[in-house]
Amino acid sequence: MSEAVLSTLAVSGGFNDPVFEAQGVFRALMDATARPGTLHDLPVSVAPPAPLGSGSGAIAVSMCDPDTPVWLGDGADSEGVRAWLSFQCGAPVVQEADKSTFAFARAVAMPALDALALGTQEYPDRSTTLVVEVDALEGGAHLILEGPGIDGQRVVSPAGLPEDFAAQRTANRALFPRGVDIVLVAGLRIMALPRSTVARHANETETG
């Protein structure tokens, strides 16, 4: 890809009103995290280069900066995406997933949660937030959620997650307060699954 094309991709597709839109994304993320499994719209207009999705791009531009290492998985990485992130928020892209503060990937190529930064007992916040592009946030296999921010149980059905997603979540939850926080994205809609949330398939009897 030529430098001229990369430059064009880098400067286009960002927020129209960076401060206002970044604040809107931040509020949506906080609301989603406070109420795991609920659906929230990102009130923005953003068009990152392919293959990064619009919701993932909005989160990246809002939450990442030069001190926020980013890892891009299959289905989220390209020369255009790297140039766009560099211009829009200055975030450095790292090769090692466990060195990232934010990681972006498609569900079909989602990294194993234990391959990401898990934090430490002293500094559990030094972990990766994984942003996963899914086919849809409804219409998939049912997951039962329990934990803080949920009154009893909440049933969700994101589509396209790996078959072992619930098992990985159980192992991740066992590390608490360490562990990976997850944000599922479809278009400009999000659902948060923080590390404190227990997730299991509807046919399982144990909550993990």
N, C-alpha and C positions, 0 to 999 in steps of 0.2 A: 504494500500500500504506500502511495507516494506521500511525502511530507505535506504537500498541499491538501490532500484529501484528509489526512490525519488532523491537520490544523482546523479544517472546516468542521469535522466531527467533534473536535474538542470544544469548540466555542459555541456550538449550537445545541439545542435541546435541553438547556438548563431551565431553572425557575425564571418566571417572568418577574416575580417579586420575591427575591431570595430570602429576605428577613421574614416576611409574613408567611410564606409557604413553608420555610424550615420550621417555624414555630408551630404551624398546623400539623406537620408530620410528627414533631416531637410530642405534641399533645395527644395525637392519635395513638402513638406508640405507648405512652404512659397509661392511657385509658385501656388499651388492649392488654397491657401487662397486668394492670390492676384487676382485670376481669378476664382471666384466661379462657380461651375458647370462644369469645364473642367476636363478632365481625365488625370491622371499623373501616371507613373509607378515608383515604388520604386525599385531602382537599387541595390538590396541586395539579399543575400541568407540566409534565416533564417527558422528554423523549430521548433517552440515552441511546447510544449506538447499539446495534445488534451484537451479541444476543442478549444483553442485559435487559431485563424487563423494566417497565415503567415504575412499578412499586419498589423494586430493588434499587433502582436508580435514585428515586426520591429519598429512600432511607439513607443511601450512601452519601448523597449531597448534604443531607440534613445532619447526619450523625458523625461523619468522618472529617478529619482534618489532617494536617501534616504530621501530627503526633498519633495518628490512628492507623496502624498497619492493616491492610486489607488483603485478603486472600480470595482469588477468583477460581472457582471450580469449573469443570466442563459445563458448557451451556451458559456460562456467564462471562467468559474471558474472550477478549480479542484485542488487537492493537488499538482499535477505535475506542473500546471501553477503557483501556488503560490511559490513553491520551485524554479522554473525557474526564475521568476521575482526577487526573493530575491537574487539569485546568479548572474544573468546577470546585474542587475542595482540597486539592493538594495532597490527597491521601497516597502514601507509598504502597505499592503492591508487592507483597512478599511471596516467596516460593514455598515456604513451609507453613502449612495450615496451623500448626501449633504456635506460630509466632504472630498470629493475627488477632486483632481486636474485633473485627467484623469479617465474616466469611460469607460469600455469596455463591449459590449453586442452584442448579435445577434438581428437582426431586429424583429424577432418574439417575443422577450422578451425585447424589448427596454423600458427602464424606462421612465416614464413621465418626460418631461423636467423640470417641476416645482418641481420635487423631487431632483434635482441636485443643486449644489451650483450656485447661480445666480450672485454673486458679490454684491457690494454695489455701491451707487452713487459716493462715494469717491474712492473706489477701485474696479472698474468694472472688473479688471483682476483677481480678486479672485473668479473666477468662474470655473466650470467644462468644460473641453473639452470632448465631448462624441464621442467615436469611435464606429461605428456601422457596424457590418458585415452584408452585404446584399447578396441576391442571385446573383445579377449581377448589374452592373452600367448602363446597357442599357436593353431595352425591357420591362420595366414596365410602369405604368401609367405616363402620361406626367405631369411634373411640370414646370411652368413658373417662371423663376427667374428674379429679378430686383434688382438693388442696385449698390453700389460701386464695380468697377472692371468688370462691365457688360455694354457693349455698347447697350443700349436699353433693350432688353430682351434676355434671353437664355432659351431654352427648353431642359430639361433633363428627363431621364426616368429610374431612379433606380428601380430595381425590389425587391419586398418583404417588402417594408416599411409598417408600420401600416396605416390603413385607415384614422386615424385622424392626420397623420403626418403634413399635411399642416396647419391644424387648430392649432396644437401645435406650429408650426413655427410662425404663425401669432401672437399668444399670446407672444411668446418669443421675437419676433421683437419689440413688443410694449414696452418692458422693456428697450430698448437700452438707454444708453450704457451698461446696465446690460444685462445678458443673457448667454445662452449656445452656444458655437461654436460646430459644428458637422463635423466629418469626416466620410464619407461613404467608406467602404473598401470591395473589392471583390478580393480575392487572393492577388496579390501584386499591384493592381491598386486602386487609391484613387480619391475621389471627395470631395472637401471641401464646406461646407455651413456655413460660418461665421454668427455671430449673426446679422450683418448689412444687410444680404441678405433677401429680401422678397421672399417667395415661395408660390405659389398658384396653384391649379389644373387648367387645361386648360379651364374648363367649368365655372370657377368663373369669375365674372366681376370686383370684387374689389381686390386691391393689398394688403390691410391690413396694 
